[in-house]
Amino acid sequence: MGLFNKLKNLVSKKEEVQDKKEQEEIKNYEQGLKKTREEFVSKLNILGIKYTKVSEEYFEELENILIMADIGVNTVMKFMDKLRDRVKHENIKDTAYLKEVIVDELLVIYVEGESLSDKIKMNENGPTVILMVGVNGVGKTTTIAKLAHKYGEEGKKVMLIAGDTFRAGAVNQLEIWAKRTNSLFYGKEGSDPASVVYDGLVEAKEKNVDIVLIDTAGRLQNKVNLMKELEKINKVISTHIEGAPQETLLVIDAATGQNGIMQAKAFKEITNITGIVLTKLDGTAKGGIVLAIKEEVNLPVKFIGLGEKMTDLKPFDIENYIYGLFKDMV
């Protein structure tokens, strides 16, 4: 029971942390995943009380619990097959022991196979360019603002470029966030997005900017047009700054669950996504989406939103996530 024992060690390790900053990070994850944990883990615990012996009825109810946590139907089906296989081969009859196997196998989903880096790739020679993509309404603009705040607090010089030039109010909204976060800004409403990005990057280089965050349109209805627009923007960026964009981050609202997975698949088809930002994770019981993203899209989650405050966008930490999700099970 290697991974479950690791989880037990992880829980005791997290609860003994002395460093104040680290304590705060752990607490953020614990509170941010409260809805998922209460919904998911309490149901697993109740299931173990209802059925003391493994049965088909137990499996059926477990399947529903996993689907409701938004781990994803495909992932759940594969998971259930593996679980049934282990039950058969290890002759598991007791649901209390099976609960440990369940946590074991859920952890395997994230840690198995290709190791995905959750770190942001930085440019050693000139500005680090981060292209932000995602459908409208997922919190893309506020995510850009939170990233600007984060990097500003770290002493970096930040610029926001408004590449979403045709949506009413988008340029103005980004400019307001630039002022609030003490970032530089470049944007021209109604102009060609690629030319705005080009001019913005010229200014960013002149002003020795460290981090450039570029907003883009979120119109997924016509994938062909958006694909052409993003291709043009990417060409401008790479021509201007070698190896850029260093990251293309897709913003997904965690509360949309499987719809978010569909968005990830669609954006992956039209541009080179390097990571996911999962917003509003604190407001949903669908925290299992992190596992679904790994299993179904194979993209790393780079940041998660655990609240409304500017400081509530956190770099994704798999240990803190696992602790926040499963702490009540050990």
C-alpha positions, 0 to 999 in steps of 0.5 A, a space after each residue: 500500500 505504498 501510495 496510501 502510506 505516502 499519503 498518511 506521511 504527507 498528511 502528518 508532514 503537512 500538519 507539522 509544517 512550521 514555516 508560516 508562508 508554507 502553512 498559509 499555502 497549505 491552508 489555502 489548498 485545504 480551504 480551497 478544496 473544502 467543497 470537493 473534499 466534503 462532497 467527495 470524501 464524506 460520500 466515500 466514507 459513508 459508502 464504506 459504512 453502508 457496505 462493509 463488504 465489496 459488492 457490485 452495488 458498492 462499485 455502482 455507487 462508487 462510480 457515481 461518486 467519482 463521476 460527480 467529483 468530475 474526474 471524467 467518465 472515461 477516466 472513471 471507467 478505466 479506473 473502475 476496471 483497474 479497481 475491479 482487477 485489483 479486487 479480484 487478483 488481491 482477493 479484497 473483500 473488506 471496503 475499509 481496505 478497499 478505500 486505501 486502494 481507491 486513494 492509491 489508484 486515484 493518486 496513480 492517475 496523476 503521478 503515473 506516466 509522463 511527468 508534467 512540469 508545473 513550473 513556468 518556463 522563463 526566458 533567460 534572454 529578454 522578456 518572458 512572453 506568456 500568451 493567455 487563451 480561453 473562452 470568454 467568461 472563464 476569468 481570463 482577464 482577472 487571471 492575467 491581473 492576478 499573474 501581473 500582481 504575482 510577478 510585480 510582487 516578485 520585483 518583475 517589470 510586467 506589461 499587459 498587451 490587449 490582444 482581444 481587440 474586438 470584444 466590447 470593453 476588453 481593451 479598457 478592462 485590461 488597461 484598468 487592471 494594468 493600472 491596479 497592478 502597476 503594470 505597463 500596458 499596450 492596446 488599441 481597440 478595433 486594431 488587428 490583434 497581431 499588429 497590436 502584439 507586435 507594437 506591444 513587444 517592441 515597447 516591451 523590449 525598449 522598456 526592458 520588461 521582464 514578463 509580458 502577458 498577452 490577452 487573446 480573443 475567446 471566440 471558440 465558436 469559429 475555430 478556423 478564424 481563431 486558429 488563424 488569429 493565434 497562428 499570426 500572433 504566435 508568428 509575430 511573437 517568435 519572430 520578435 523574441 526567440 523561443 517565445 511565447 515561453 508559455 501558452 496558458 489555457 484558462 478554464 473555469 473549474 465549475 464547468 467541469 467536463 465542458 472545461 475538458 472539451 475546451 482544453 481538447 478544442 484549444 489543443 487542436 488549434 494552438 500549442 497549449 503548454 499548461 492550464 490555469 484552473 479558476 474558481 476551484 474553491 467555489 465548486 465540488 468538482 475538484 477532481 477535474 485536475 485528475 481528468 485534465 491529466 488523464 484526458 488532455 495530458 496537460 499540466 495544471 500550472 496555476 489554480 484559483 482558490 479565491 477572489 483576492 489577488 493573492 488567491 491564484 496559486 502555483 499548482 502543487 500536487 502535494 498540497 492538492 492531494 493533501 487538500 483532497 484526501 486529508 479527511 481519509 487518513 
